[in-house]
C-alpha cells in the first residue's frame, strides 16, 4: 500500500512537469542530502531548475532554523559541455549570494563554486589545481546554498576555497569522504539554475507509462 500511495503522489507532482518542457520547478522542498534529494524525473534535455531557499538567515542550518540547501538528482549526458549556473548571462538567476556543488552518487564531492555576488557557475573542469574533472556521463547530485554554507564530512569541509570564485575540486580535509551535513551561515531567496549537458532522469518503466497516460489525458482536454 505504501508503494502505491507513493507512486500516486509522484504522479501528481511530476506528471505536469514531465509534459511541460525542459525546466524543473522545485516540488515542495528539495532535501539537503543525497538521501532526501529531489530526483528530476522526465524526458529530454534539462535546461533549468528553479526553487527557493527559506529560513532565518544568517544562522547556520540546524534544527528548525531554516532550509538553506536544496539538492537535486540529475543526469549528465554530455560532461564536456556541462555547466550549471545562476549567472544571468548564462540564463540563471539568484536573489542571494549563491553557491553550487556537484556530488557523485555515493555522496562524495566532485566540483564546487563558492560564488561571488549573486552568481555561481560550475563547469566540467576545476581550475584550482586539484585536477578534479567531470568525465563520465551518469547521475549526479547538484546542490545550491547561499552565503558561506558549505558541505562537510563529519567536522571537516569537503572543499577548500582559496581563490575567489574558483571552481574547486574536493581538496578540503573531508574531501575523500561522503557528505554528512552542511556548516556555515546560509542565505535565503529564489533561484534559477541554468543547465547545459544535462537531461531528465528517465522514470521507471511502470511510472513512465502512467506519466504518458497523464500527458495524453492532459492534451485531450485542450
ZAGU-207504 format. One record per residue (C-alpha): z, y, x; residue number from 1; residue in one letter. Coordinates in Angstrom, 3 decimals, always signed. Example, Ala and Ser with C-alpha at 12.3 -4.5 7.8 and 13.67 -1.06 7.14 Angstrom:
+----------+----------+----------+-----+------+
:        Z :        Y :        X :  nr : rest :
+----------+----------+----------+-----+------+
:   +7.800 :   -4.500 :  +12.300 :   1 :    A :
:   +7.140 :   -1.060 :  +13.670 :   2 :    S :
+----------+----------+----------+-----+------+
***
This chain:
+----------+----------+----------+-----+------+
:        Z :        Y :        X :  nr : rest :
+----------+----------+----------+-----+------+
:   +0.000 :   +0.000 :   +0.000 :   1 :    X :
:   +0.870 :   +2.401 :   +2.825 :   2 :    X :
:   -2.553 :   +1.981 :   +4.443 :   3 :    X :
:   -4.294 :   +2.528 :   +1.110 :   4 :    X :
:   -2.381 :   +5.752 :   +0.451 :   5 :    X :
:   -3.069 :   +6.931 :   +3.995 :   6 :    X :
:   -6.787 :   +6.321 :   +3.530 :   7 :    X :
:   -6.809 :   +8.299 :   +0.277 :   8 :    X :
:   -5.076 :  +11.231 :   +1.970 :   9 :    X :
:   -7.541 :  +11.076 :   +4.858 :  10 :    X :
:  -10.489 :  +11.112 :   +2.466 :  11 :    X :
:   -9.077 :  +14.030 :   +0.516 :  12 :    X :
:   -8.579 :  +16.101 :   +3.659 :  13 :    X :
:  -11.710 :  +15.083 :   +5.557 :  14 :    X :
:  -14.490 :  +14.492 :   +3.031 :  15 :    X :
:  -15.388 :  +18.149 :   +2.587 :  16 :    X :
:  -15.166 :  +18.700 :   +6.332 :  17 :    X :
:  -17.383 :  +15.774 :   +7.245 :  18 :    X :
:  -20.056 :  +17.135 :   +4.902 :  19 :    X :
:  -19.790 :  +20.811 :   +5.733 :  20 :    X :
:  -21.205 :  +21.105 :   +9.235 :  21 :    X :
:  -20.250 :  +21.334 :  +12.900 :  22 :    X :
:  -16.898 :  +23.151 :  +12.512 :  23 :    X :
:  -13.426 :  +21.661 :  +12.045 :  24 :    X :
:  -10.693 :  +23.740 :  +10.373 :  25 :    X :
:   -7.180 :  +22.524 :  +11.114 :  26 :    X :
:   -5.929 :  +20.286 :   +8.289 :  27 :    X :
:   -2.264 :  +21.022 :   +7.654 :  28 :    X :
:   -0.642 :  +21.245 :  +11.075 :  29 :    X :
:   -2.154 :  +19.542 :  +14.106 :  30 :    X :
:   +0.527 :  +17.836 :  +16.180 :  31 :    X :
:   +1.711 :  +18.761 :  +19.660 :  32 :    X :
:   +1.470 :  +15.401 :  +21.466 :  33 :    X :
:   -1.029 :  +12.515 :  +21.621 :  34 :    X :
:   +0.911 :  +10.516 :  +19.040 :  35 :    X :
:   +0.593 :  +13.287 :  +16.448 :  36 :    X :
:   -2.720 :  +14.876 :  +17.493 :  37 :    X :
:   -5.268 :  +15.563 :  +14.756 :  38 :    X :
:   -8.395 :  +13.406 :  +15.031 :  39 :    X :
:  -11.600 :  +15.362 :  +14.442 :  40 :    X :
:  -13.476 :  +12.837 :  +12.306 :  41 :    X :
:  -17.025 :  +13.363 :  +11.111 :  42 :    X :
:  -20.672 :  +13.084 :  +12.091 :  43 :    X :
:  -22.768 :  +15.017 :  +14.579 :  44 :    X :
:  -22.173 :  +17.884 :  +17.023 :  45 :    X :
:  -18.806 :  +19.651 :  +17.059 :  46 :    X :
:  -19.176 :  +23.356 :  +17.795 :  47 :    X :
:  -15.849 :  +24.877 :  +16.774 :  48 :    X :
:  -12.216 :  +24.103 :  +15.929 :  49 :    X :
:  -10.191 :  +26.739 :  +14.091 :  50 :    X :
:   -6.498 :  +26.876 :  +13.280 :  51 :    X :
:   -3.208 :  +28.721 :  +13.543 :  52 :    X :
:   -0.058 :  +28.550 :  +15.648 :  53 :    X :
:   +3.092 :  +29.536 :  +13.785 :  54 :    X :
:   +6.668 :  +30.138 :  +14.858 :  55 :    X :
:   +9.153 :  +32.712 :  +16.079 :  56 :    X :
:   +7.893 :  +33.886 :  +19.486 :  57 :    X :
:   +8.678 :  +34.170 :  +22.318 :  58 :    X :
:  +11.244 :  +31.367 :  +22.025 :  59 :    X :
:  +10.411 :  +28.009 :  +23.608 :  60 :    X :
:   +9.247 :  +25.393 :  +21.125 :  61 :    X :
:  +12.342 :  +23.346 :  +20.411 :  62 :    X :
:  +13.726 :  +22.013 :  +17.138 :  63 :    X :
:  +12.861 :  +24.253 :  +14.186 :  64 :    X :
:  +11.872 :  +27.309 :  +16.188 :  65 :    X :
:   +8.126 :  +27.040 :  +15.976 :  66 :    X :
:   +4.768 :  +25.359 :  +16.145 :  67 :    X :
:   +3.440 :  +26.679 :  +19.424 :  68 :    X :
:   +0.896 :  +23.936 :  +20.203 :  69 :    X :
:   -1.996 :  +22.303 :  +18.387 :  70 :    X :
:   -3.585 :  +19.156 :  +19.813 :  71 :    X :
:   -6.855 :  +17.565 :  +18.673 :  72 :    X :
:   -8.547 :  +14.301 :  +19.490 :  73 :    X :
:  -12.246 :  +14.927 :  +20.106 :  74 :    X :
:  -15.206 :  +13.072 :  +21.544 :  75 :    X :
:  -17.092 :  +14.492 :  +24.531 :  76 :    X :
:  -20.640 :  +13.153 :  +24.721 :  77 :    X :
:  -22.054 :  +15.411 :  +27.452 :  78 :    X :
:  -19.460 :  +16.054 :  +30.182 :  79 :    X :
:  -21.848 :  +18.062 :  +32.365 :  80 :    X :
:  -22.458 :  +20.582 :  +29.569 :  81 :    X :
:  -18.909 :  +20.621 :  +28.209 :  82 :    X :
:  -16.834 :  +23.711 :  +27.668 :  83 :    X :
:  -14.026 :  +24.698 :  +25.326 :  84 :    X :
:  -13.300 :  +28.400 :  +24.965 :  85 :    X :
:  -11.558 :  +31.087 :  +22.944 :  86 :    X :
:  -13.736 :  +33.737 :  +24.600 :  87 :    X :
:  -15.597 :  +35.939 :  +22.111 :  88 :    X :
:  -18.707 :  +35.913 :  +24.308 :  89 :    X :
:  -18.848 :  +32.103 :  +24.041 :  90 :    X :
:  -18.244 :  +32.018 :  +20.294 :  91 :    X :
:  -14.469 :  +31.588 :  +20.248 :  92 :    X :
:  -11.599 :  +33.911 :  +19.392 :  93 :    X :
:   -7.825 :  +34.218 :  +19.553 :  94 :    X :
:   -5.235 :  +36.707 :  +18.329 :  95 :    X :
:   -2.766 :  +35.703 :  +21.068 :  96 :    X :
:   -2.828 :  +35.005 :  +24.815 :  97 :    X :
:   -4.374 :  +31.548 :  +24.591 :  98 :    X :
:   -4.342 :  +28.567 :  +26.959 :  99 :    X :
:   -6.404 :  +25.370 :  +26.783 : 100 :    X :
:   -5.597 :  +21.886 :  +28.086 : 101 :    X :
:   -7.618 :  +18.666 :  +28.245 : 102 :    X :
:   -5.918 :  +15.261 :  +28.453 : 103 :    X :
:   -7.140 :  +11.700 :  +28.792 : 104 :    X :
:   -6.369 :   +9.197 :  +26.038 : 105 :    X :
:   -3.307 :   +7.953 :  +27.912 : 106 :    X :
:   -1.879 :  +11.482 :  +27.822 : 107 :    X :
:   -2.483 :  +12.434 :  +31.437 : 108 :    X :
:   -3.613 :  +15.961 :  +32.211 : 109 :    X :
:   -7.195 :  +16.461 :  +33.343 : 110 :    X :
:   -8.139 :  +20.152 :  +33.155 : 111 :    X :
:   -6.414 :  +23.342 :  +32.035 : 112 :    X :
:   -6.819 :  +27.101 :  +31.901 : 113 :    X :
:   -3.902 :  +29.497 :  +31.534 : 114 :    X :
:   -5.971 :  +32.290 :  +30.082 : 115 :    X :
:   -5.956 :  +35.978 :  +30.872 : 116 :    X :
:   -5.525 :  +38.132 :  +27.795 : 117 :    X :
:   -6.790 :  +36.638 :  +24.558 : 118 :    X :
:   -9.298 :  +34.186 :  +26.015 : 119 :    X :
:   -9.178 :  +30.872 :  +27.858 : 120 :    X :
:  -12.016 :  +28.591 :  +28.952 : 121 :    X :
:  -12.208 :  +25.123 :  +30.448 : 122 :    X :
:  -15.378 :  +23.524 :  +31.745 : 123 :    X :
:  -16.016 :  +20.082 :  +33.196 : 124 :    X :
:  -15.045 :  +21.092 :  +36.743 : 125 :    X :
:  -11.848 :  +22.581 :  +38.161 : 126 :    X :
:  -12.020 :  +25.493 :  +40.597 : 127 :    X :
:   -8.514 :  +25.325 :  +42.080 : 128 :    X :
:   -9.263 :  +22.948 :  +44.946 : 129 :    X :
:   -7.866 :  +19.891 :  +43.156 : 130 :    X :
:  -11.387 :  +18.452 :  +42.660 : 131 :    X :
:  -10.467 :  +17.406 :  +39.117 : 132 :    X :
:  -13.597 :  +16.801 :  +37.061 : 133 :    X :
:  -14.599 :  +15.565 :  +33.641 : 134 :    X :
:  -17.072 :  +12.791 :  +34.394 : 135 :    X :
:  -17.082 :  +10.124 :  +31.698 : 136 :    X :
:  -18.109 :  +10.556 :  +28.058 : 137 :    X :
:  -15.485 :   +9.445 :  +25.584 : 138 :    X :
:  -12.491 :  +10.575 :  +23.561 : 139 :    X :
:  -10.020 :  +13.128 :  +24.881 : 140 :    X :
:   -7.162 :  +15.302 :  +23.661 : 141 :    X :
:   -7.715 :  +19.066 :  +23.557 : 142 :    X :
:   -4.659 :  +21.303 :  +23.124 : 143 :    X :
:   -4.150 :  +25.033 :  +22.657 : 144 :    X :
:   -0.994 :  +27.078 :  +23.267 : 145 :    X :
:   -0.092 :  +30.713 :  +23.809 : 146 :    X :
:   +1.845 :  +32.713 :  +26.362 : 147 :    X :
:   +3.411 :  +30.599 :  +29.098 : 148 :    X :
:   +3.779 :  +27.434 :  +27.035 : 149 :    X :
:   +2.629 :  +24.555 :  +29.262 : 150 :    X :
:   +2.717 :  +20.734 :  +29.207 : 151 :    X :
:   +5.380 :  +18.804 :  +31.077 : 152 :    X :
:   +6.059 :  +15.203 :  +32.032 : 153 :    X :
:   +9.814 :  +14.899 :  +31.892 : 154 :    X :
:  +11.124 :  +18.101 :  +33.516 : 155 :    X :
:   +8.020 :  +18.664 :  +35.653 : 156 :    X :
:   +4.928 :  +20.747 :  +34.916 : 157 :    X :
:   +1.648 :  +18.822 :  +34.828 : 158 :    X :
:   -0.492 :  +21.737 :  +36.020 : 159 :    X :
:   +0.211 :  +24.337 :  +38.691 : 160 :    X :
:   -1.442 :  +27.706 :  +38.149 : 161 :    X :
:   -1.562 :  +29.567 :  +41.461 : 162 :    X :
:   -4.686 :  +31.684 :  +40.936 : 163 :    X :
:   -5.124 :  +33.901 :  +37.849 : 164 :    X :
:   -7.463 :  +32.338 :  +35.281 : 165 :    X :
:   -8.140 :  +29.236 :  +37.405 : 166 :    X :
:   -9.413 :  +26.020 :  +35.837 : 167 :    X :
:   -6.708 :  +23.736 :  +37.129 : 168 :    X :
:   -6.549 :  +20.034 :  +37.735 : 169 :    X :
:   -3.271 :  +18.110 :  +37.256 : 170 :    X :
:   -1.799 :  +19.383 :  +40.515 : 171 :    X :
:   +1.731 :  +20.067 :  +39.323 : 172 :    X :
:   +4.719 :  +17.878 :  +40.251 : 173 :    X :
:   +4.301 :  +15.981 :  +36.968 : 174 :    X :
:   +0.526 :  +15.687 :  +37.268 : 175 :    X :
:   +0.457 :  +11.917 :  +37.768 : 176 :    X :
:   +2.305 :  +11.210 :  +34.527 : 177 :    X :
:   +1.537 :  +11.464 :  +30.778 : 178 :    X :
:   +2.665 :  +14.491 :  +28.807 : 179 :    X :
:   +6.085 :  +14.141 :  +27.181 : 180 :    X :
:   +6.735 :  +17.681 :  +25.937 : 181 :    X :
:   +5.985 :  +21.379 :  +26.302 : 182 :    X :
:   +8.012 :  +24.084 :  +28.036 : 183 :    X :
:   +7.986 :  +27.859 :  +28.247 : 184 :    X :
:   +7.746 :  +30.694 :  +25.724 : 185 :    X :
:   +4.943 :  +30.399 :  +23.193 : 186 :    X :
:   +2.955 :  +32.783 :  +21.027 : 187 :    X :
:   +1.518 :  +32.565 :  +17.530 : 188 :    X :
:   -1.655 :  +33.574 :  +15.746 : 189 :    X :
:   -5.113 :  +32.433 :  +14.719 : 190 :    X :
:   -7.691 :  +30.843 :  +16.989 : 191 :    X :
:  -11.238 :  +29.531 :  +17.112 : 192 :    X :
:  -12.137 :  +27.175 :  +19.954 : 193 :    X :
:  -15.876 :  +27.168 :  +20.666 : 194 :    X :
:  -17.157 :  +23.848 :  +21.994 : 195 :    X :
:  -20.241 :  +22.551 :  +23.771 : 196 :    X :
:  -20.948 :  +18.969 :  +24.771 : 197 :    X :
:  -18.639 :  +17.613 :  +22.060 : 198 :    X :
:  -19.177 :  +15.639 :  +18.866 : 199 :    X :
:  -17.077 :  +14.450 :  +15.956 : 200 :    X :
:  -15.252 :  +11.128 :  +16.272 : 201 :    X :
:  -17.055 :   +8.584 :  +14.073 : 202 :    X :
:  -14.989 :   +7.347 :  +11.163 : 203 :    X :
:  -14.104 :   +3.640 :  +10.931 : 204 :    X :
:  -16.777 :   +1.748 :   +9.002 : 205 :    X :
:  -14.786 :   +1.427 :   +5.777 : 206 :    X :
:  -13.748 :   +5.082 :   +5.789 : 207 :    X :
:  -17.286 :   +6.178 :   +6.672 : 208 :    X :
:  -18.633 :   +4.516 :   +3.528 : 209 :    X :
:  -16.046 :   +6.273 :   +1.382 : 210 :    X :
:  -16.793 :   +9.617 :   +3.037 : 211 :    X :
:  -20.507 :   +9.083 :   +2.470 : 212 :    X :
:  -19.812 :   +8.434 :   -1.186 : 213 :    X :
:  -17.717 :  +11.575 :   -1.401 : 214 :    X :
:  -20.517 :  +13.606 :   +0.173 : 215 :    X :
:  -23.079 :  +12.127 :   -2.213 : 216 :    X :
:  -20.948 :  +12.906 :   -5.230 : 217 :    X :
:  -20.366 :  +16.427 :   -3.991 : 218 :    X :
:  -24.093 :  +17.069 :   -3.567 : 219 :    X :
:  -24.853 :  +15.755 :   -7.049 : 220 :    X :
:  -22.574 :  +18.359 :   -8.599 : 221 :    X :
:  -24.787 :  +21.181 :   -7.341 : 222 :    X :
+----------+----------+----------+-----+------+
***
